[in-house]
């Protein structure tokens, strides 16, 4: 059984490990240099400045995390070892139902992520050619409508 708890700074190294495993499984468009550049930003800039919660199992092991800012889901990552077992859905439902988060951006080049959010009731509302860091990784802007794809 999974529970959601607020992240603590001493969780951040584990969250970076989860982020990297997830990114390597789903973000084929990122090269090694991109991952190396993003890792310290995640640890030192992004995580400390977001409302971050983690999923933990009965043994206290962290399997995924969610970062929000107001009504925006800024990040949701699940350890690649357990992808497809409901952790992402659990976190996303928590974000929508408990935090009233209803907007997010997802990399267009991450079809698994795009499909997941569409399946979970998010609809595309726009598109940007560049990501938040100004890189040529297009973003799809999505809003929760509750209408699932397919």
DSSP file (Angstrom, degrees, kcal/mol; ACC not computed):
  #  RESIDUE AA STRUCTURE BP1 BP2  ACC     N-H-->O    O-->H-N    N-H-->O    O-->H-N    TCO  KAPPA ALPHA  PHI   PSI    X-CA   Y-CA   Z-CA
    1    1 A X              0   0    0      0, 0.0     2,-0.3     0, 0.0    57,-0.2   0.000 360.0 360.0 360.0 137.0    0.0    0.0    0.0
    2    2 A X        -     0   0    0     55,-0.1     2,-0.3    56,-0.1    55,-0.2  -0.748 360.0-169.4-100.0 146.0    1.3    3.5   -0.9
    3    3 A X  E     -A   56   0A   0     53,-2.4    53,-2.6    -2,-0.3     2,-0.5  -0.924  17.7-131.4-125.9 157.5    1.0    6.6    1.2
    4    4 A X  E     +A   55   0A   0     -2,-0.3     2,-0.3    51,-0.2    51,-0.2  -0.935  30.9 167.8-110.6 130.3    1.7   10.2    0.2
    5    5 A X  E     -A   54   0A   0     49,-2.1    49,-3.0    -2,-0.5     2,-0.1  -0.950  42.5 -89.9-135.5 155.9    3.8   12.3    2.5
    6    6 A X  E     -A   53   0A   0     -2,-0.3    47,-0.3    47,-0.2     2,-0.1  -0.403  48.3-113.3 -63.0 141.2    5.5   15.7    2.2
    7    7 A X        -     0   0    0     45,-2.9     2,-0.3    -2,-0.1    45,-0.2  -0.476  27.2-152.1 -73.5 147.1    9.0   15.5    0.8
    8    8 A X    >>  -     0   0    0     -2,-0.1     3,-2.6     1,-0.1     4,-0.7  -0.853  29.5-108.5-114.6 155.0   11.9   16.5    3.1
    9    9 A X  G >4 S+     0   0    0     -2,-0.3     3,-1.0     1,-0.3     4,-0.4   0.826 119.3  60.9 -53.4 -32.0   15.3   17.8    1.9
   10   10 A X  G 34 S+     0   0    0      1,-0.2     4,-0.3     2,-0.1    -1,-0.3   0.631  98.8  58.7 -73.8  -8.6   16.9   14.5    2.9
   11   11 A X  G X> S+     0   0    0     -3,-2.6     4,-2.0     1,-0.1     3,-0.8   0.696  82.4  88.3 -81.6 -21.6   14.6   12.8    0.4
   12   12 A X  H <X S+     0   0    0     -3,-1.0     4,-2.4    -4,-0.7     5,-0.2   0.828  81.3  53.9 -55.4 -41.9   16.0   14.9   -2.5
   13   13 A X  H 3> S+     0   0    0     -4,-0.4     4,-1.8     1,-0.2    -1,-0.3   0.919 111.3  47.2 -58.9 -39.7   18.9   12.7   -3.5
   14   14 A X  H <> S+     0   0    0     -3,-0.8     4,-2.4    -4,-0.3    -1,-0.2   0.893 110.2  53.3 -65.1 -38.7   16.5    9.7   -3.8
   15   15 A X  H  X S+     0   0    0     -4,-2.0     4,-3.0     1,-0.2    -2,-0.2   0.880 106.5  52.0 -65.1 -37.2   14.1   11.9   -5.9
   16   16 A X  H  X S+     0   0    0     -4,-2.4     4,-2.6     2,-0.2    -1,-0.2   0.898 109.1  50.7 -64.5 -39.1   16.9   12.8   -8.2
   17   17 A X  H  X S+     0   0    0     -4,-1.8     4,-2.3     2,-0.2    -2,-0.2   0.917 112.3  46.5 -62.9 -43.7   17.6    9.1   -8.7
   18   18 A X  H  X S+     0   0    0     -4,-2.4     4,-2.6     2,-0.2    62,-0.3   0.935 111.5  52.0 -62.7 -46.5   13.9    8.5   -9.4
   19   19 A X  H  X S+     0   0    0     -4,-3.0     4,-3.1     1,-0.2     5,-0.2   0.933 110.8  47.7 -54.4 -48.8   13.8   11.4  -11.8
   20   20 A X  H  X S+     0   0    0     -4,-2.6     4,-2.4     1,-0.2    -1,-0.2   0.902 111.5  49.0 -64.5 -41.3   16.9   10.1  -13.7
   21   21 A X  H  X S+     0   0    0     -4,-2.3     4,-1.1     2,-0.2    -1,-0.2   0.908 115.3  45.4 -64.3 -39.9   15.5    6.5  -14.0
   22   22 A X  H  X S+     0   0    0     -4,-2.6     4,-1.6     2,-0.2     5,-0.3   0.923 112.7  49.5 -68.3 -45.2   12.2    7.9  -15.2
   23   23 A X  H  X S+     0   0    0     -4,-3.1     4,-3.0     1,-0.2     3,-0.2   0.904 109.2  52.1 -62.0 -41.9   13.8   10.3  -17.7
   24   24 A X  H  < S+     0   0    0     -4,-2.4    -1,-0.2     1,-0.2    -2,-0.2   0.806 112.9  46.6 -65.4 -27.1   16.0    7.6  -19.1
   25   25 A X  H  < S+     0   0    0     -4,-1.1    -1,-0.2    -3,-0.3    -2,-0.2   0.741 130.3  17.0 -83.6 -24.4   12.9    5.4  -19.6
   26   26 A X  H  < S+     0   0    0     -4,-1.6     2,-0.7    -3,-0.2    86,-0.3   0.623 109.5  69.1-126.2 -18.5   10.7    8.1  -21.3
   27   27 A X    ><  +     0   0    0     -4,-3.0     3,-2.0    -5,-0.3    -1,-0.1  -0.539  47.1 159.4-109.2  65.7   12.7   11.0  -22.5
   28   28 A X  T 3   +     0   0    0     -2,-0.7    -1,-0.2     1,-0.3    82,-0.1   0.720  69.0  67.9 -59.5 -21.7   14.6    9.6  -25.4
   29   29 A X  T 3  S+     0   0    0     80,-0.3     2,-0.4    -3,-0.2    -1,-0.3   0.626  82.1  88.8 -76.9 -13.6   15.2   13.0  -26.8
   30   30 A X    <   -     0   0    0     -3,-2.0     2,-0.2    -7,-0.2    -3,-0.0  -0.718  67.6-150.4 -87.2 132.9   17.5   14.1  -24.0
   31   31 A X     >  -     0   0    0     -2,-0.4     4,-2.0     1,-0.1     3,-0.4  -0.462  33.9 -96.4 -92.1 172.5   21.1   13.3  -24.4
   32   32 A X  H  > S+     0   0    0      1,-0.2     4,-2.6     2,-0.2     5,-0.2   0.878 124.9  55.1 -56.9 -40.3   23.6   12.6  -21.6
   33   33 A X  H  > S+     0   0    0      1,-0.2     4,-2.0     2,-0.2    -1,-0.2   0.874 106.0  52.2 -63.1 -36.9   24.7   16.2  -21.5
   34   34 A X  H  > S+     0   0    0     -3,-0.4     4,-2.2     2,-0.2    -1,-0.2   0.927 110.9  46.9 -63.5 -44.7   21.1   17.4  -21.0
   35   35 A X  H  X S+     0   0    0     -4,-2.0     4,-2.2     1,-0.2    -2,-0.2   0.916 111.5  51.1 -64.2 -43.2   20.6   15.0  -18.1
   36   36 A X  H  X S+     0   0    0     -4,-2.6     4,-0.7     1,-0.2    -1,-0.2   0.876 112.1  47.6 -61.2 -38.1   23.9   16.1  -16.5
   37   37 A X  H  X S+     0   0    0     -4,-2.0     4,-0.7    -5,-0.2    -1,-0.2   0.871 114.6  45.6 -70.9 -37.8   22.8   19.8  -16.8
   38   38 A X  H  X S+     0   0    0     -4,-2.2     4,-2.7     1,-0.2     5,-0.2   0.804  95.7  75.1 -77.7 -30.1   19.4   19.2  -15.4
   39   39 A X  H  X S+     0   0    0     -4,-2.2     4,-2.2     1,-0.2     5,-0.2   0.916 100.2  40.3 -53.9 -53.3   20.4   17.0  -12.4
   40   40 A X  H  X S+     0   0    0     -4,-0.7     4,-2.9     1,-0.2     5,-0.4   0.846 113.5  55.7 -67.7 -30.0   21.8   19.9  -10.2
   41   41 A X  H  X>S+     0   0    0     -4,-0.7     5,-2.7     2,-0.2     4,-2.2   0.925 109.1  47.4 -63.7 -43.0   19.0   22.2  -11.3
   42   42 A X  I  <>S+     0   0    0     -4,-2.7     5,-2.5     3,-0.2     6,-0.3   0.950 117.9  41.3 -60.4 -50.0   16.5   19.6  -10.0
   43   43 A X  I  <5S+     0   0    0     -4,-2.2     5,-0.3    -5,-0.2    -2,-0.2   0.907 128.4  26.3 -66.5 -45.0   18.3   19.1   -6.7
   44   44 A X  I  <5S+     0   0    0     -4,-2.9    -3,-0.2    -5,-0.2    -2,-0.2   0.665 134.4  18.3-100.2 -18.8   19.2   22.7   -5.9
   45   45 A X  I  X5S+     0   0    0     -4,-2.2     4,-0.7    -5,-0.4    -3,-0.2   0.761 121.7  39.6-119.4 -54.9   16.6   24.8   -7.7
   46   46 A X  I >4<S+     0   0    0     -5,-2.7     3,-1.0     2,-0.2     4,-0.4   0.974 114.8  45.3 -70.5 -56.1   13.4   23.0   -8.6
   47   47 A X  G >4<S+     0   0    0     -5,-2.5     3,-1.3     1,-0.3    -1,-0.2   0.904 111.9  50.9 -58.7 -45.1   12.8   20.6   -5.7
   48   48 A X  G 34 S+     0   0    0     -6,-0.3    -1,-0.3    -5,-0.3    -2,-0.2   0.720 112.5  48.5 -66.5 -16.9   13.4   23.2   -2.9
   49   49 A X  G << S+     0   0    0     -3,-1.0     2,-0.3    -4,-0.7    -1,-0.2   0.312 102.4  70.6-107.6   9.0   11.0   25.7   -4.6
   50   50 A X  S <  S-     0   0    0     -3,-1.3     2,-0.9    -4,-0.4    19,-0.2  -0.807  87.8-106.1-118.6 162.2    8.0   23.4   -5.2
   51   51 A X  E     - B   0  68A   0     17,-2.8    17,-2.5    -2,-0.3     2,-0.5  -0.818  51.9-171.8 -82.5 107.4    5.4   21.8   -3.0
   52   52 A X  E     + B   0  67A   0     -2,-0.9   -45,-2.9    15,-0.2     2,-0.3  -0.897  15.0 179.9-114.5 131.6    6.8   18.2   -3.3
   53   53 A X  E     -AB   6  66A   0     13,-2.3    13,-2.4    -2,-0.5     2,-0.3  -0.911  11.4-152.4-122.6 155.3    5.1   15.0   -2.0
   54   54 A X  E     -AB   5  65A   0    -49,-3.0   -49,-2.1    -2,-0.3     2,-0.5  -0.879  13.5-128.3-123.9 155.9    6.4   11.5   -2.3
   55   55 A X  E     -AB   4  64A   0      9,-2.3     8,-2.2    -2,-0.3     9,-0.8  -0.912  30.1-175.0-100.9 132.5    4.8    8.1   -2.4
   56   56 A X  E     -AB   3  62A   0    -53,-2.6   -53,-2.4    -2,-0.5     6,-0.2  -0.961  15.7-137.7-126.4 145.2    6.2    5.6    0.1
   57   57 A X    >   -     0   0    0      4,-2.0     3,-2.3    -2,-0.4   -55,-0.1  -0.268  46.0 -82.2 -87.9-176.3    5.4    1.9    0.6
   58   58 A X  T 3  S+     0   0    0      1,-0.3   -56,-0.1   -57,-0.2    -1,-0.1   0.678 131.6  54.3 -63.8 -16.5    4.9    0.2    3.9
   59   59 A X  T 3  S-     0   0    0      2,-0.1    -1,-0.3     0, 0.0     3,-0.1   0.384 119.8-108.4 -95.5   2.7    8.7   -0.1    4.3
   60   60 A X    <   +     0   0    0     -3,-2.3     2,-0.3     1,-0.3    -2,-0.1   0.497  68.4 149.0  85.0   3.5    9.2    3.7    3.8
   61   61 A X        -     0   0    0      1,-0.1    -4,-2.0     2,-0.0     2,-0.4  -0.553  45.2-130.9 -74.9 133.2   10.7    3.3    0.4
   62   62 A X  E     +B   56   0A   0     -2,-0.3    -6,-0.2    -6,-0.2     3,-0.1  -0.713  31.3 169.6 -86.6 129.7   10.0    6.2   -2.0
   63   63 A X  E     -     0   0A   0     -8,-2.2    16,-2.9    -2,-0.4     2,-0.3   0.560  61.4  -5.1-115.9 -15.1    8.8    5.1   -5.4
   64   64 A X  E     -BC  55  78A   0     -9,-0.8    -9,-2.3    14,-0.2    -1,-0.3  -0.983  56.7-149.8-168.3 168.9    7.6    8.4   -7.0
   65   65 A X  E     -BC  54  77A   0     12,-2.6    12,-2.3    -2,-0.3     2,-0.4  -0.989   3.3-152.7-152.6 160.9    7.1   12.1   -6.4
   66   66 A X  E     -BC  53  76A   0    -13,-2.4   -13,-2.3    -2,-0.3     2,-0.5  -0.998   6.8-162.6-135.7 132.9    5.0   15.0   -7.5
   67   67 A X  E     +BC  52  75A   0      8,-3.0     7,-2.4    -2,-0.4     8,-1.8  -0.983  15.6 176.7-120.9 127.6    5.9   18.7   -7.5
   68   68 A X  E     -BC  51  73A   0    -17,-2.5   -17,-2.8    -2,-0.5     2,-0.3  -0.876  21.9-164.1-127.1 159.4    3.3   21.4   -7.7
   69   69 A X  E >  S- C   0  72A   0      3,-2.3     3,-2.1    -2,-0.3     2,-0.2  -0.897  70.9 -51.3-142.1 109.8    3.1   25.2   -7.7
   70   70 A X  T 3  S-     0   0    0     -2,-0.3    -1,-0.0     1,-0.3   -19,-0.0  -0.435 125.6 -15.9  56.0-123.1   -0.4   26.6   -7.0
   71   71 A X  T 3  S+     0   0    0     -2,-0.2    31,-2.0    30,-0.1    32,-1.6   0.286 118.2  99.3 -93.9  12.6   -2.7   24.8   -9.5
   72   72 A X  E <   -Cd  69 103A   0     -3,-2.1    -3,-2.3    29,-0.2     2,-0.8  -0.847  64.9-143.8-106.5 132.7    0.2   23.6  -11.7
   73   73 A X  E     +Cd  68 104A   0     30,-3.2    32,-0.6    -2,-0.5    -5,-0.2  -0.839  22.9 177.3 -85.9 111.6    1.7   20.2  -11.8
   74   74 A X  E     +     0   0A   0     -7,-2.4     2,-0.3    -2,-0.8    -6,-0.2   0.750  62.6   1.4 -90.9 -27.0    5.3   21.0  -12.4
   75   75 A X  E     +C   67   0A   0     -8,-1.8    -8,-3.0     2,-0.0     2,-0.3  -0.967  49.8 178.8-160.9 145.8    6.7   17.5  -12.2
   76   76 A X  E     +C   66   0A   0     -2,-0.3     2,-0.4   -10,-0.2   -10,-0.2  -0.899  18.1 169.8-147.9 116.4    5.6   13.9  -11.7
   77   77 A X  E     -C   65   0A   0    -12,-2.3   -12,-2.6    -2,-0.3     2,-0.4  -0.989  14.0-166.7-135.5 140.8    8.1   11.1  -11.8
   78   78 A X  E     -C   64   0A   0     -2,-0.4   -14,-0.2   -14,-0.2     5,-0.1  -0.967  39.0 -96.2-125.0 139.6    7.9    7.4  -10.9
   79   79 A X    >   -     0   0    0    -16,-2.9     3,-1.9    -2,-0.4     4,-0.4  -0.314  31.9-131.1 -53.4 129.3   10.9    5.0  -10.5
   80   80 A X  G >  S+     0   0    0    -62,-0.3     3,-0.8     1,-0.3    -1,-0.2   0.772 102.7  69.1 -57.4 -27.0   11.3    3.2  -13.8
   81   81 A X  G 3  S+     0   0    0      1,-0.2    -1,-0.3   -18,-0.1    -2,-0.1   0.782 111.4  29.5 -63.4 -27.1   11.4   -0.1  -11.9
   82   82 A X  G X  S+     0   0    0     -3,-1.9     3,-1.1   -19,-0.2     5,-0.4   0.200  83.6 140.8-121.8  16.6    7.8    0.2  -11.0
   83   83 A X  T <   +     0   0    0     -3,-0.8    -3,-0.0    -4,-0.4    -4,-0.0  -0.268  66.6  31.1 -57.8 146.0    6.3    2.1  -13.9
   84   84 A X  T 3  S+     0   0    0      1,-0.0    -1,-0.2     0, 0.0    -4,-0.0   0.577  90.6 101.0  84.2  10.0    2.8    0.9  -15.0
   85   85 A X  S <  S-     0   0    0     -3,-1.1    -2,-0.1     0, 0.0    -1,-0.0   0.240 101.8 -91.4-113.4  12.7    1.8   -0.3  -11.5
   86   86 A X  S  > S+     0   0    0     -4,-0.0     4,-2.4     4,-0.0     5,-0.1   0.369  93.2 114.3 102.2  -5.7   -0.4    2.7  -10.5
   87   87 A X  H  > S+     0   0    0     -5,-0.4     4,-2.4     2,-0.2     5,-0.2   0.927  81.4  46.6 -66.6 -44.1    2.0    5.0   -8.7
   88   88 A X  H  > S+     0   0    0      2,-0.2     4,-2.8     1,-0.2     5,-0.2   0.908 113.5  48.9 -63.3 -42.2    1.7    7.7  -11.3
   89   89 A X  H  > S+     0   0    0      2,-0.2     4,-2.8     1,-0.2     5,-0.2   0.906 110.2  52.2 -62.6 -42.3   -2.1    7.5  -11.3
   90   90 A X  H  X S+     0   0    0     -4,-2.4     4,-1.8     2,-0.2    -2,-0.2   0.922 113.1  43.9 -59.8 -46.5   -2.1    7.6   -7.5
   91   91 A X  H  X S+     0   0    0     -4,-2.4     4,-2.4     2,-0.2    -2,-0.2   0.910 114.2  49.3 -66.0 -43.2    0.1   10.8   -7.5
   92   92 A X  H  X S+     0   0    0     -4,-2.8     4,-2.4     1,-0.2     5,-0.2   0.914 110.1  50.3 -66.4 -42.2   -1.9   12.4  -10.3
   93   93 A X  H  X S+     0   0    0     -4,-2.8     4,-3.0     1,-0.2     5,-0.4   0.901 110.3  51.3 -60.9 -39.6   -5.2   11.7   -8.6
   94   94 A X  H  X>S+     0   0    0     -4,-1.8     4,-2.4    -5,-0.2     5,-1.3   0.928 109.7  50.1 -60.9 -45.4   -3.9   13.2   -5.4
   95   95 A X  H  X5S+     0   0    0     -4,-2.4     6,-2.7     3,-0.2     4,-0.5   0.922 117.8  38.5 -59.6 -45.8   -2.8   16.3   -7.3
   96   96 A X  H  <5S+     0   0    0     -4,-2.4     4,-0.5     4,-0.2    -2,-0.2   0.934 125.9  34.4 -72.2 -47.5   -6.2   16.8   -8.9
   97   97 A X  H  <5S+     0   0    0     -4,-3.0    -3,-0.2    -5,-0.2    -2,-0.2   0.885 130.7  26.0 -81.1 -40.4   -8.4   15.8   -6.0
   98   98 A X  H  <5S+     0   0    0     -4,-2.4    -3,-0.2    -5,-0.4    -2,-0.1   0.810 132.5  31.8 -95.7 -33.3   -6.4   17.1   -2.9
   99   99 A X  S  <<S-     0   0    0     -5,-1.3    -3,-0.2    -4,-0.5    -4,-0.1   0.475  94.1-130.5-104.0  -4.1   -4.3   19.9   -4.3
  100  100 A X        +     0   0    0     -4,-0.5     2,-0.5    -6,-0.3    -4,-0.2   0.821  47.0 164.0  54.6  33.9   -6.8   21.1   -7.0
  101  101 A X        +     0   0    0     -6,-2.7    -1,-0.2    -7,-0.1   -29,-0.2  -0.718   7.4 159.3 -81.5 125.3   -3.9   21.1   -9.5
  102  102 A X        +     0   0    0    -31,-2.0    42,-2.9    -2,-0.5     2,-0.3   0.288  46.8  66.8-134.7  10.6   -5.4   21.2  -13.0
  103  103 A X  E     +dE  72 143A   0    -32,-1.6   -30,-3.2    40,-0.2     2,-0.3  -0.974  49.4 153.5-133.9 149.8   -2.7   22.4  -15.4
  104  104 A X  E     -dE  73 142A   0     38,-2.1    38,-3.2    -2,-0.3     2,-0.4  -0.981  31.9-131.3-161.7 164.2    0.6   21.0  -16.6
  105  105 A X  E     - E   0 141A   0    -32,-0.6     2,-0.4    -2,-0.3    36,-0.2  -0.959  22.6-172.8-118.3 143.5    3.1   21.0  -19.4
  106  106 A X  E     - E   0 140A   0     34,-2.1    34,-3.0    -2,-0.4     2,-0.2  -0.997  33.8-102.0-135.8 141.2    4.5   17.7  -20.9
  107  107 A X  E >   - E   0 139A   0     -2,-0.4     3,-1.9    32,-0.2     7,-0.3  -0.431  23.0-142.6 -62.1 126.9    7.2   17.3  -23.4
  108  108 A X  T 3  S+     0   0    0     30,-2.8    -1,-0.2     1,-0.3    31,-0.1   0.816 101.5  60.9 -58.2 -31.2    5.7   16.6  -26.8
  109  109 A X  T 3  S+     0   0    0     29,-0.5     2,-0.6     1,-0.2    -1,-0.3   0.302  87.4  79.5 -82.8  10.2    8.6   14.2  -27.5
  110  110 A X    <>  +     0   0    0     -3,-1.9     4,-2.4     1,-0.1     3,-0.4  -0.718  55.8 171.8-113.5  76.7    7.4   12.1  -24.5
  111  111 A X  H  > S+     0   0    0     -2,-0.6     4,-2.5     1,-0.2     5,-0.2   0.802  75.8  57.3 -61.7 -29.1    4.5   10.2  -26.0
  112  112 A X  H  > S+     0   0    0    -86,-0.3     4,-2.2     2,-0.2    -1,-0.2   0.928 110.5  43.7 -65.5 -43.0    4.2    7.9  -23.0
  113  113 A X  H  > S+     0   0    0     -3,-0.4     4,-2.6     2,-0.2     5,-0.2   0.921 113.4  50.6 -66.3 -44.5    3.7   11.0  -20.8
  114  114 A X  H  X S+     0   0    0     -4,-2.4     4,-2.3    -7,-0.3     5,-0.2   0.935 112.7  47.0 -58.8 -46.9    1.3   12.6  -23.2
  115  115 A X  H  X S+     0   0    0     -4,-2.5     4,-2.6    -5,-0.2    -1,-0.2   0.888 110.5  52.8 -62.8 -40.2   -0.8    9.5  -23.5
  116  116 A X  H  X S+     0   0    0     -4,-2.2     4,-1.7     2,-0.2    -2,-0.2   0.946 111.1  45.2 -60.6 -49.9   -0.9    9.1  -19.7
  117  117 A X  H  <>S+     0   0    0     -4,-2.6     5,-2.6     1,-0.2    -2,-0.2   0.890 113.6  49.6 -65.9 -38.3   -2.1   12.6  -19.1
  118  118 A X  H ><5S+     0   0    0     -4,-2.3     3,-1.6    -5,-0.2    31,-1.5   0.933 110.5  50.6 -63.0 -44.5   -4.7   12.3  -21.9
  119  119 A X  H 3<5S+     0   0    0     -4,-2.6    -1,-0.2     1,-0.3    -2,-0.2   0.826 108.2  54.4 -60.6 -31.9   -5.9    9.0  -20.4
  120  120 A X  T 3<5S-     0   0    0     -4,-1.7    -1,-0.3    -5,-0.2    -2,-0.2   0.356 130.5 -88.5 -89.1   5.6   -6.2   10.6  -17.0
  121  121 A X  T < 5S+     0   0    0     -3,-1.6    24,-3.2     1,-0.3    25,-1.8   0.627  80.7 134.8 103.6  14.6   -8.5   13.4  -18.2
  122  122 A X  E   < -F  144   0A   0     -5,-2.6     2,-0.4    22,-0.3    -1,-0.3  -0.781  34.9-159.8 -97.2 143.1   -6.1   16.2  -19.4
  123  123 A X  E     -F  143   0A   0     20,-2.8    20,-2.4    -2,-0.4     2,-0.2  -0.945  25.2-107.6-122.2 140.6   -6.7   18.0  -22.7
  124  124 A X  E     +F  142   0A   0     -2,-0.4    18,-0.3    18,-0.2     3,-0.1  -0.478  36.0 171.4 -68.9 132.5   -4.2   19.9  -24.7
  125  125 A X  E     -     0   0A   0     16,-3.7     2,-0.3     1,-0.3    17,-0.2   0.479  61.8 -19.9-116.9  -9.9   -4.8   23.7  -24.6
  126  126 A X  E     -F  141   0A   0     15,-1.3    15,-2.2     2,-0.0     2,-0.3  -0.981  54.5-127.0-177.9-178.0   -1.6   25.0  -26.3
  127  127 A X  E     -F  140   0A   0     -2,-0.3     2,-0.4    13,-0.2    13,-0.2  -0.992   7.5-159.1-152.6 142.9    1.9   24.3  -27.4
  128  128 A X  E     -F  139   0A   0     11,-2.5    11,-2.2    -2,-0.3    -2,-0.0  -0.979  17.0-143.7-123.4 139.9    5.3   26.0  -27.0
  129  129 A X  S    S+     0   0    0     -2,-0.4     2,-0.3     9,-0.2    -1,-0.1   0.819  86.8  46.3 -68.3 -31.3    8.3   25.4  -29.3
  130  130 A X  S    S-     0   0    0      6,-0.2     9,-0.3     8,-0.1     6,-0.2  -0.794  81.2-123.8-114.7 153.7   10.7   25.7  -26.4
  131  131 A X    >   -     0   0    0      4,-2.4     3,-2.1    -2,-0.3    -1,-0.1  -0.227  47.1 -84.0 -82.2-177.4   10.8   24.2  -22.9
  132  132 A X  T 3  S+     0   0    0      1,-0.3    -1,-0.1     2,-0.1    -2,-0.0   0.669 130.5  52.4 -64.5 -17.9   11.1   26.3  -19.8
  133  133 A X  T 3  S-     0   0    0      2,-0.1    -1,-0.3     0, 0.0    -3,-0.0   0.351 121.6-104.9 -97.2   3.6   14.9   26.5  -20.1
  134  134 A X  S <  S+     0   0    0     -3,-2.1     2,-0.2     1,-0.3    -2,-0.1   0.614  73.9 142.5  83.4  12.6   14.7   27.7  -23.7
  135  135 A X        -     0   0    0      2,-0.1    -4,-2.4     1,-0.1     2,-2.3  -0.534  66.0-106.1 -85.5 154.5   15.7   24.4  -25.2
  136  136 A X  S    S+     0   0    0     -6,-0.2     2,-0.6    -2,-0.2    -6,-0.2  -0.247  81.4 118.5 -79.0  54.4   14.1   23.1  -28.4
  137  137 A X        -     0   0    0     -2,-2.3    -2,-0.1   -29,-0.0    -3,-0.1  -0.868  64.2-134.3-118.1  93.2   12.0   20.5  -26.7
  138  138 A X        -     0   0    0     -2,-0.6   -30,-2.8   -31,-0.1   -29,-0.5  -0.090  16.5-147.3 -54.4 142.8    8.4   21.5  -27.5
  139  139 A X  E     -EF 107 128A   0    -11,-2.2   -11,-2.5    -9,-0.3     2,-0.5  -0.895   4.1-146.0-111.7 140.5    5.9   21.5  -24.6
  140  140 A X  E     -EF 106 127A   0    -34,-3.0   -34,-2.1    -2,-0.4     2,-0.5  -0.923  16.6-142.7-100.2 129.3    2.2   20.7  -24.7
  141  141 A X  E     -EF 105 126A   0    -15,-2.2   -16,-3.7    -2,-0.5   -15,-1.3  -0.805  25.8-174.1 -92.0 129.8    0.1   22.7  -22.3
  142  142 A X  E     -EF 104 124A   0    -38,-3.2   -38,-2.1    -2,-0.5     2,-0.4  -0.918  15.7-162.6-130.4 151.8   -2.7   20.7  -20.8
  143  143 A X  E     -EF 103 123A   0    -20,-2.4   -20,-2.8    -2,-0.3     2,-0.4  -0.983  30.1-109.9-132.4 143.4   -5.7   21.3  -18.5
  144  144 A X  E     + F   0 122A   0    -42,-2.9   -22,-0.3    -2,-0.4   -23,-0.1  -0.591  43.1 157.5 -74.8 125.1   -7.7   18.8  -16.5
  145  145 A X        -     0   0    0    -24,-3.2   -23,-0.2    -2,-0.4    -1,-0.2   0.472  52.6-123.1-119.2 -13.0  -11.2   18.4  -18.0
  146  146 A X  S    S+     0   0    0    -25,-1.8     2,-0.7     1,-0.3   -24,-0.2   0.352  74.3 124.3  82.7  -7.1  -12.0   15.0  -16.5
  147  147 A X        -     0   0    0    -26,-0.6    -1,-0.3   -27,-0.0     2,-0.2  -0.783  53.6-146.7 -89.8 116.5  -12.7   13.7  -20.1
  148  148 A X        -     0   0    0     -2,-0.7   -29,-0.2   -28,-0.1     2,-0.2  -0.533  15.2-112.6 -85.3 149.2  -10.5   10.7  -20.7
  149  149 A X              0   0    0    -31,-1.5    -1,-0.1     1,-0.2   -27,-0.0  -0.543 360.0 360.0 -77.1 142.3   -9.0    9.9  -24.1
  150  150 A X              0   0    0     -2,-0.2    -1,-0.2     0, 0.0   -31,-0.1   0.476 360.0 360.0  72.6 360.0  -10.3    6.8  -25.9
